[in-house]
Amino acid sequence: MPQLYCNAAEGRTAPSMAWLIKFAERVPAGYTAGDIVSNIIVPETRQHGCRYIDTVPVNQCGKPNFFISHRWGSPFSHLLTALKKDIGDKEGNNADKPNVFVWLDIFAVNQHPGKAQDDDLSKLQDVIKQSEKTLLVMDNDGQVLRRVWCLFEIFKTVHFKGVQQLRVLAHGVNLMGLKDIFIRLDVGAAQATNEADRLSILEDIGKTIGVDRLNNLIREALVDSTKHEVEQLKASSHDEEDFRFHYFSALNKAGQMMTLAGNYQEAEPLMRETLELASEAMGARSGAAASCVNNLAEVLRHLGKFAEAEPLQRQAVELSEELMGKNHPNTATYLGNLAQLEMALGKPAAAEPLLRRALDISIKSNGAEATDTAVLLNSLASLLLDLGRLNEAEDHYRMALAAVRKQLGPDDPEQVAYVANLAGVLQEKEQHQEAEKLLESALQLCKRTLGPQHPMTATVMNNLGEALARQKRIEEAEPLVRLALKVRIQNLGTQHPATANSLNNLGGVLMGQGKVDEAQSAFRESLEITEKLLGADHPVVANRLNNLASVLAEQGESTEAEEMMRRALQSRMKVLGEEHSDTVVSLNNLASLLFQQGKTAEAVPLYKQLVEVQRNLLGPCNPVLLTTLTSLAMVCHQEGMSVDTLEALKEAAEMATVLHGPQSVEVQQFSQFIEAVQQQPAVRRTPSSSTGGPSSKDSAGSPSTKRTGSSSSTSSATSSGRGGSKVDASSKSSSGRVSTDASKSTSGKLGSKAAPTAGSNERLSKLGAAESGKLGASPKTSTGSKAVSSTAAKTGTKSSASGRLSTK
């Protein structure tokens, strides 16, 4: 029977680090905090019904320096290691300090239900006030952010003492892999072992700040606390090895937290410095360096710096293969991230084998029905969808959904991403009723399990609105898209990529209703936010520019529309290259606008360039190329360039013969046009700089060929006139991590002009994300259970906390 002391009564509620390390020696391997309570603390204090702290010798406990917020379901060894590395040196040595006292609920709170336990829990806020700092111990799967006690402790720390007194301990934790959990953080849906505790905490929150505001406060606090830690260490800069380790850890942590929050421009310099420190300390070919290279590539990808990110991501793959092995889960994660970059660069053929190899590694390592495998199946399905292989895409989405339902159960909201993606491919196959039914069931599941104000609920609302808009049910679509925007503003604020995406989607719906003034306002605001967050040359900004240009052209504001289209084209040429599908769309849109304005002299070289690019990409006989040749012939004819006109018409006529048959109406019209042009003097000249309207030289007429460009994935309508530039949809991740919002690729739409879309179907993705770089150790595995935009947001199984008697 242990000797009892009056520690708690005299304010000594926290054991010393020296005592804690000694105590840990008797804890069996693999024990969680909950196991310790059940198998050590409760049995040893049952006779007296006391707190465990009252069994600790007086000289080994005291008033708390640190309040420890943690999850009972995590291994106790993980908690101890995190504390030792924070309080001691980089190896966790010299942490056994007798004068550093840490408050842990398992010791300080009476673990026997009754009045004593209730009194201890009621005093928890006083302990937070009394402690110097609160240390939040993150776990590998982020479940600490789903425990209502832990979220409540973060709230009270910030409320009483500010974010500077909160420190996140994340040694060995892949923070970037927690993107889904971070974005979906919801105090109202957080868990507690004791339902009465949960309700009591929510009542307190409701009276003080409210759940929605608290969700935002906690996300901001997690980011701001890591930034403060870096600033504090910089101010005390010195050269000792232990300092460099702590500075590296703080820098890496802050960079990953900013990435989670979508603050990519702030994250980039931190990630660069983190990589430099890792390379200096551990070597450029170390596991830590590989992890940091991967993280930097991820941030650069988000910023649209694809050309710079690709070699870095290849380097991460090579290092992982060298250090971990070709079949290691880390290698699969990095391969998935590289595939994402290849898709962004318009190289789907290069991306497919990378994803298939990553999937093969996951099946061998984890099994065909594992959650990580489901993530990669989802990513591959998204790639196949972008390649137009709809049946294969549907099969892979269904396999992914079946696997994740088996792992998580039919009512787990994590499956929503997979349901929404399956609905997306069904829309592409014109199976609208089944797609709508899936999205409605997903929306009801979100509302039931996450609540109507949750970011994931907003994403599904957006997709359902888009599905209705595609069926021309615009009046039903608008309120859903508006509500999704409202929820995102409440949860994420106005300056967030997801909010900008919702504004863009709303603009598309308003365009579909003919509300062009409101559409312009939404598109313009979306552009301003996106450009501020991601920089002027990001591909998403080019999409926003194109969409705004489209509505400006519709309003007759052709001068500003032209300026926006030129900016979009210049950006895409610079970032994506001449032959990327998005660049081709921009080239076509600008040429079409100039033609519509009567600026045929400026349109001629653009159409010529477009013909060459499409010929290289699509081959010598293609409906899209036929459309462009027809436009080229028309602008050359208006400029009096009869030789150029005839060359374009003859090639078009030969192509129409192959595509439509020698007796078709199209071929007859081309023949008539050719005959009319041949009667005019032969002229080949450089187009004049005239910007006047259509010339009287158009008397020969033009063939009314079918404008058969490939259809947009968000609208099957194609324009038959020469105006009407394509509105880019936003935010379809090419590979599948809940992408909340990257820009939708227009691959395959090489110059076709679609009618304005009613918004974008946000494809939810999940693939492999970055690891947290650890100085002095190889990176922790984060197999692709994250999104394939490449941040890894674990969609994996939820680990619930072990049964906790005093509850947290």
Salt bridges, closest charged atoms under 4 A:
GLU10 OE1 - ARG12 NH1 2.64
GLU25 OE1 - LYS22 NZ 3.52
GLU44 OE2 - ARG26 NH2 2.30
ASP54 OD2 - ARG51 NH1 3.54
ASP86 OD2 - ARG167 NH2 2.64
ASP105 OD1 - HIS70 NE2 2.85
ASP105 OD2 - ARG804 NH2 1.94
ASP105 OD2 - LYS808 NZ 3.26
ASP119 OD2 - LYS115 NZ 2.84
ASP120 OD2 - ARG51 NE 2.94
ASP139 OD2 - ARG71 NE 2.64
ASP141 OD1 - ARG71 NH2 3.87
GLU153 OE2 - LYS808 NZ 3.01
ASP180 OD2 - ARG184 NH2 3.56
ASP180 OD2 - LYS766 NZ 2.42
GLU195 OE2 - ARG198 NH2 2.91
GLU203 OE2 - LYS207 NZ 3.27
ASP204 OD1 - LYS156 NZ 3.39
GLU229 OE1 - LYS253 NZ 2.86
GLU240 OE1 - HIS238 ND1 2.44
GLU241 OE2 - LYS90 NZ 2.31
GLU266 OE1 - LYS227 NZ 3.29
GLU268 OE2 - ARG272 NH2 2.85
GLU268 OE1 - LYS305 NZ 2.98
GLU298 OE2 - ARG301 NH2 3.49
GLU298 OE2 - HIS302 NE2 2.87
GLU298 OE2 - ARG737 NH2 2.96
GLU308 OE2 - ARG272 NH2 2.57
GLU310 OE2 - ARG314 NH2 3.43
GLU310 OE2 - LYS347 NZ 3.81
GLU321 OE2 - ARG357 NH2 2.67
GLU322 OE1 - ARG285 NH2 2.55
GLU342 OE2 - ARG314 NH2 2.53
GLU352 OE2 - ARG356 NE 2.97
GLU352 OE1 - ARG389 NH1 2.85
ASP360 OD2 - LYS364 NZ 3.16
GLU369 OE1 - LYS406 NZ 2.54
ASP386 OD1 - ARG763 NH2 3.07
GLU392 OE1 - ARG356 NH2 3.96
GLU392 OE2 - ARG389 NE 2.85
GLU394 OE2 - ARG398 NE 2.95
GLU394 OE1 - LYS429 NZ 2.53
ASP411 OD1 - ARG448 NH2 3.52
ASP412 OD2 - LYS798 NZ 3.98
GLU414 OE2 - ARG146 NH2 2.72
GLU414 OE1 - ARG184 NH1 3.01
GLU428 OE2 - ARG470 NH1 3.32
GLU428 OE2 - LYS732 NZ 3.59
GLU430 OE1 - HIS432 NE2 2.85
GLU434 OE2 - ARG398 NH2 2.98
GLU436 OE1 - ARG473 NH1 2.79
GLU466 OE2 - ARG470 NH1 3.65
GLU476 OE2 - ARG473 NE 2.89
GLU478 OE2 - ARG482 NE 2.75
GLU478 OE1 - LYS515 NZ 3.15
GLU518 OE1 - ARG482 NH2 3.27
GLU531 OE2 - ARG567 NH2 2.93
ASP537 OD2 - LYS574 NZ 2.71
GLU560 OE2 - ARG524 NH1 2.94
GLU562 OE2 - ARG566 NE 3.01
GLU562 OE1 - LYS599 NZ 2.63
GLU602 OE1 - ARG566 NH2 2.89
GLU612 OE2 - ARG615 NH1 2.65
ASP644 OD2 - LYS608 NZ 2.87
ASP644 OD2 - ARG684 NH1 3.47
GLU647 OE2 - ARG684 NH2 2.40
GLU651 OE2 - ARG615 NH2 2.62
ASP728 OD2 - ARG572 NH2 2.39
ASP741 OD1 - ARG488 NH1 3.90
GLU762 OE1 - ARG488 NH2 2.73
